[in-house]
């Protein structure tokens, strides 16, 4: 582990634990106590100040005091900060309240706090209870990623036949947010492949002492570019005939980098793309209702007919009941 990585891990530890003795930090990072003092100097050179408290309950702690003297912000930078603040505030992110306080301090210091910005962002959000539960998991998984430590998790999966609860050992690679939920991804030793794990579905976890080397190279951005959502499954040739008004809405978006849109008439388009993420492609197509006709693949057409038949039968049963 590099000196920079260890210094950052020390910073993360102090964020979580508030105050820690030098020997406790050294034990966590598997280095000498002398090196902890060196990391303290490194962090302070970067403007992250570490305080020390004497006594039985003493140790190192984050002072969290960053001064802005000598810094100058452009109008564009302040506007970007205000928009980021509104975006973060609109979702239930793990540090959203702290980010809001932090940005408010900067904007107040620059005397721009009273300048409102007409920008809003609406997201589907997880409940406060779920976000609070995830916070500790997020911090510990992030530490495990930086320290390249394996994680043992008890995970709840949503399978077609019902819930599956299984213990897995994962080499964690990274964390990401998707549709208001937080996930981490890594190499699952039982699946022998990279998998995504939703933090809210982790029933129990343990950061292990065992370390790992990255054997399975996984470029997150590159993989996600080809996927409709977050499912990294087989790439399909998708061809859809889309009618008004959905044709106009689809023309406004880039669903896939490989997409090709051909206007068949003033109200109809032909949408073609090669992409993966079959479950979410199916949900997206079904969300367009009668405004879309699946040209290919046949499997998607058959699956939608099957789903639509189930819906019809469900509501037929209800209508008979209420007659």
C-alpha positions, -999 to +999 in steps of 0.1 A: +000+000+000+014+034-010+021+062+015-006+083-001-032+055+002-023+049+039-026+086+046-061+087+030-071+056+049-060+072+081-083+102+072-112+079+065-107+061+098-107+094+118-139+104+100-156+072+112-141+068+147-138+105+157-107+099+179-081+071+178-049+064+195-017+062+174-012+025+180-049+018+170-044+035+137-011+018+132-027-016+139-055-009+114-031+002+086-005-025+095+023+000+098+045+014+127+034+041+150+063+063+136+046+061+102+013+074+116+031+106+126+045+109+091+010+105+076-002+132+100+024+155+084+013+145+049-023+152+056-015+186+072+005+196+041-027+189+021-047+211+045-063+183+065-054+192+101-051+164+127-055+174+164-042+154+193-056+150+228-037+137+258-050+113+284-066+079+287-093+088+262-070+109+240-056+103+205-057+119+171-088+135+157-098+156+127-099+193+133-119+198+101-109+235+098-102+246+063-097+283+057-104+300+024-080+330+028-061+335-004-085+315-025-106+332-052-137+317-068-151+327-102-188+333-108-190+301-128-173+281-100-198+294-075-228+287-098-215+252-103-212+248-065-248+260-060-261+235-086-241+207-070-255+216-036-291+215-050-284+181-067-269+165-036-297+180-014-324+164-037-311+129-031-306+109+001-268+107-001-247+096+029-230+129+034-256+152+019-262+172+051-224+177+057-220+187+020-247+213+024-231+228+055-197+228+037-210+245+006-230+270+027-198+279+045-180+286+012-209+306-003-213+325+029-176+333+030-178+346-005-210+366+003-230+347-023-253+328+000-283+350-006-280+347-043-306+321-051-303+298-081-334+285-099-321+249-103-339+218-089-333+181-092-359+153-085-347+118-078-364+086-066-349+083-031-344+056-005-360+061+029-341+079+057-339+047+077-322+028+048-297+057+041-287+058+078-283+020+079-261+022+047-238+049+060-216+027+082-215+000+054-205+026+029-176+038+050-163+003+059-166-009+023-148+022+011-119+014+036-119-022+024-115-010-012-086+013-003-069-013+018-077-041-007-093-063+020-119-090+013-154-085+026-177-113+038-213-104+033-247-120+040-267-108+010-304-109+000-309-113-037-342-109-056-346-140-077-375-149-100-385-177-076-382-155-045-357-142-021-323-159-018-301-152+012-265-163+007-231-157+023-204-144-002-168-134+000-162-104-023-130-085-034-145-050-035-134-027-064-156+004-062-189+021-051-215+038-072-250+054-070-278+044-094-314+056-093-311+069-057-295+037-044-259+029-035-241-002-047-206-016-045-191-039-071-163-065-069-152-100-077-175-125-060-155-157-052-185-180-053-198-166-087-162-163-100-171-130-117-177-093-110-211-087-093-230-056-081-243-055-045-270-031-033-260-018+002-295-019+015-297-057+008-266-065+028-280-081+060-246-085+077-209-079+067-174-082+079-142-067+066-117-095+067-080-094+074-073-113+041-061-091+013-066-096-024-049-088-057-071-076-086-073-106-109-103-096-129-097-063-146-130-044-147-134-010-163-166+003-147-172+033-171-165+012-202-189-016-191-217+008-181-215+026-215-228-005-232-255-012-206-290+002-205-289+001-167-266-018-144-270-053-156-238-066-173-254-094-193-253-105-229-254-077-256-286-079-277-295-064-311-325-042-302-349-028-329-380-009-320-407+009-339-417+038-317-448+059-322-458+094-311-456+109-284-428+085-272-410+089-305-404+126-297-393+118-262-368+091-273-353+114-299-344+138-271-323+112-253-292+092-258-303+058-246-271+041-259-239+053-276-245+028-304-281+040-311-294+048-345-327+066-350-344+066-384-375+088-390-401+066-408-427+094-409-436+125-389-448+105-360-428+072-361-391+063-356-371+032-359-347+028-329-317+005-333-290-003-308-266-030-295-267-030-257-271-051-226-291-048-194-321-070-206-343-067-175-342-029-176-346-028-214-377-049-210-391-026-183-383+005-205-401-010-235-431-019-214-432+016-199-440+029-235-472+008-236-489+007-270-465+034-283-438+008-292-436-023-314-407-047-308-392-057-342-363-077-326-352-097-307-380-122-307-373-132-271-381-096-259-414-097-280-424-131-264-415-120-229-436-088-232-466-108-246-463-132-216-461-103-191-490-084-208-511-117-207-505-120-170-516-083-165-548-089-185-556-120-166-550-103-133-574-074-141-599-097-157-601-116-124-606-083-106-633-071-130-653-104-126-650-100-088-665-065-088-693-072-113 
